[in-house]
Amino acid sequence: MTRVLVTGAGGFVGRHLVARLRADGWDVIAPPRAEVDLADPDAGREAVRAADPDVVFWLAAGRAKATAADRAATTAVNTAPWLVDALPARCRTVVRLGSSTEYGASGRPMAEDAPVTPRGFFGATKAAGSLLLLAAAAERGVRAAVLRAFQVYGPGDHADRFVPTVLAAAASGATLPLTAPGRCRDWVWVGDVVDACVRAAADDALPPGQVLNLGTGTQTTNEDLVGHAERATGRPIARAVGAHPGRAWDTADWVADPALAGRLLGWTPAVDLQEGLRRTWAAR
């Protein structure tokens, strides 16, 4: 039985990944955040050594940035430069869940050779962590993969994120504040992201140091997503267009080229946005 360590197991994607791994018969070690402070290198090293894993799924991610202490902790969690040195000899693979925010803005679908020029603090720390992992793993001879996910959604997401906010407006009848028209994202179902993670860990033919984009290849404006949500829920959603300021890195183009993941992993998204919203609504 393959023994795996999952960091970030209590997070949105992490909970779905742990459920999938256990259902598939993997031996999962998933220490809760309350027990292991991954911003502390000594605690992180000890957690890895205690798990003694064959495979590591590194999903832990920090986002706090309000203070200098927040930024230091977020950087420590998102880069974890000590990770590879803490791995036991038996560990054969590290799969890191990266982020599309590691890239800069692009007017065309982003392939894996797109410039790594993040515009925000979170994306910068994620990009640094990905580069550090790939460099350290190559030196140590450990197979590592970075899966840069685009906009992940599904049941159990944080309540303040866009899809949960849209569905909450459908449920309550409240007016939904929207950004100015034309802001786009590539929405990818959480179960599809989990499937890619599992495939990357199980596929020994995947080249070491591989970066793969996880997205659908289709981008959707915020206002069009609300239309999909109305059809998925069967409820009208009142909008206040332009009432939400959006985020600094929002753009009119943000979409993956997922072709390489298809070629190397045999992975293609199985759940489209309409069906994914219907499932998310049903799971509320």
N, C-alpha and C positions, 0 to 999 in steps of 0.2 A: 504494500500500500504506500502510495506517495505521501510523504509528510510535507505539509506546506505551512508557511507562515504568511498570514495576511495582516498587513498594517493598514490602519484606517478601516478596520472591519465594522466599526460602528457608524460609518458614514453612509451616504446615500448609495453609491455604487458598491461599497464594501459589503453592506448587508445582503445585497442581491448576489454578489460573488460568493460569499460564504454559504448561502443557501444552495447555490448551484453546485459548489464543490462537495458539500456534504451529501447532497442528493446523488452525486456521481460516485460517491464512495472514497473521496480523498480524506486523509487524516489532517484535519484543519486545526491549527493553533492560531487563535485570534485574540490576543491580549487587549482588553479594553483600555481606552485612553486614561481612565482614572488610575490604572495600575502601572502604566508605562509612559513616562514623559519623554517623547521622542525628540523634544528640543534639548534634552540632556544626552550628550553623546555616550556617557558611561551607561546610562539606563538603556539607551538604544542598543548598544553593543551587547549588554547582558541579555536583553530580550531575544536578540538573534541567536546568541550562543545557547540559551536555554531551550529555544525551539528546536535547534539542530535540524533545520529543514533541508529537504531535497530541492524545494522550489520556494522562492519568495515572491509574493505579489505585493509591490510597494504602492499602496493606494493612499497612505497618509498624506494629508495636505493641510498646510496652515494658510489662513487668509488675513489674520489680524494685522493691521498696519497703523493703528491710531497713534501709538507711542513708539519710542525707540526700543523699549523692551518687547513690544509686540512684533516689531519688524525683525528684531534679532531672533526671536523664537520662530517666526514664520520662515525665515531664511534657514534656520537650523533644520526644521522639519522637512522643508521642501528640497534641501540639497543633500542632507545626510551623508557627508563625504566619508564618514567612517564605515558605512554599510558594508562595502565589499570586503574590507579587512576583517570584519566580524564574522563573515560566512564560514561555516565548517567546510572541511574538505569534501564532504558528501554533496554539497549544494551544487547543482548543475545549471540552474537557471534563475535569473531575476527578471520579472516582468514589472515594468514601471508604467503606471497610468499617468501619461503626460497630459498636455492640454494644448488645444489649438491656439491659446493665447501666447504660446511660445513663438508663434510666427508674427510677422508684421502684416499690415493691411495689404490686400491684393485684389486687383480687379478681375481675377480669373480663379478657377478652382486651384486650390493649393495642393501641390504634390510634396513629397518628402524633401525635395531639394529647394523648397521655398525658403527665402531668407529668414533666419532666426533673429528677428529684431523686435522683441516684445515692446509694447507701448505702456504697459502697466507694471506695477511692482510684483503682483502675483505671477504674471507671465514671465517676468525676468527671473524670479526665484525658481520657477518650474523649469525654465530653459537651462539655468545653471545646474540644477540637479540632474537633468537628463544628460548634459554633457559630462558632468563629473562621473556619473554612473558608467557611461559608455567607456570613458577613458580608463577608469579604475578596473572595470571588468575585463577590458582587453589586456591590461597588464597582468591581471591575476589568472587569465585563462578561463573566466566564467562567462557563460553565454548570457547576454543581456539583451532585452528588447524594450523599446520605448513605444508605447501606443498613445499617440496624440489624439485624444477624443475631441470632437467638436461639441455641440451643445447637447448634453445628455439630459434626458427627461424620463419620467415614469413614476410609478407609485412609490411613495415614501420620500420624495424629494423635499428639500427644505421649504417651509411654507412661504418664505419671502421671495422665492424664485418665480420666474415668469409663468410657467405652466400652472403651478399650484395657485398663483394669484388669479390667473384667468379662470380656472375652474372654481375657485372660491367665489368669484363674482357671479358665475353662472348659478351657483348654489344659493347665494344670498340675494341676488338681484341688485347688488350695489354697482355703482358706476365704476368702470375700470379705467384708471388713468393710463394712457398710452403715450409712447414717444411720438415724435414727429414721423410722418409716413416715410416708408422706404427703408427702415432699419431691418437688416436681414441676418438670419442665422441658419446653420445647417443642423437640424434637429435629428438626433440619433437615439433610438430606443435603448433603455438601460440594459435590457436582456441581450440585445445585440452586442453591446460593449462587453458585457460579461462573457459572451460566447467567444469574442475575439481574444480576451485575456486567457481563457482556458486553452484555446487553440495554440496561442503563442507559447504557453508553458509546456504543452504536450508534444509539440512538433519539433523533434530534434533536428529536422532538416532546415529549420529557419536559421539563416545565417547569423552568426554572432554580431552584436552591435547594430541590429536592425531597428530602424525607425519606421513606423507604419501609422498612417492616418486612418482614423475611424470616423466616418461620416457617411452620409447617403449620396453625396454628389448633387443634392438638390437644396437650394436655399429658399427660405420662406420669410416673408415680411411679418412683422409683429401683427399687423392688422389682418393679414391672411390667416395667421394662426388662430386668431380670435374667431374668424369665420369657420375654420375647421372645428374649433371647440363648440361652437353653437350647433353644428351638425352632430357632433359626437354626443353632446349632452341633451339635445332636443330643447334647449333653452336659449332665449335671447340674451345677449350680453350688451349692456349699455356702455358706450365708450366716451371718453373725453380725450380726443386726439390732441397730442401736444402737451398734455398736462404733466407727463412724466419727463424728467430731464434726460433720462437714459444714462449710459455710462460713457466714460471718456473714450473708450476704445470701440464703441458702437460704430458700425459702418454700413454702407449700402451693399457691400459685397463681403460675404464671409461663408465660404463653402469649400468642402474637401474634395480632393480627387482621391477616391478610395481604391483606385485600380490596383495598386501594389499589394494591398492587403488581400484583395481577391486572388491575385496571382500566387502569392507566397503562402497564404493561409487557407485559401479556398473560402474566404469569408465574404459574405455579402449581407447587407442589412435585410432581415426577414420581415420586419414590422414597419409599415409606412406610418406617416404622421397621423392620418385620420384614425387608423386602427389603434395606434399607440395612445392617442388621446381618449379613445373610447375605453380602452383597458384601464387607463389611469383614473378616469371618472368612475368606472365600475368598482375600483378598488378603494375608493375614498371611504 
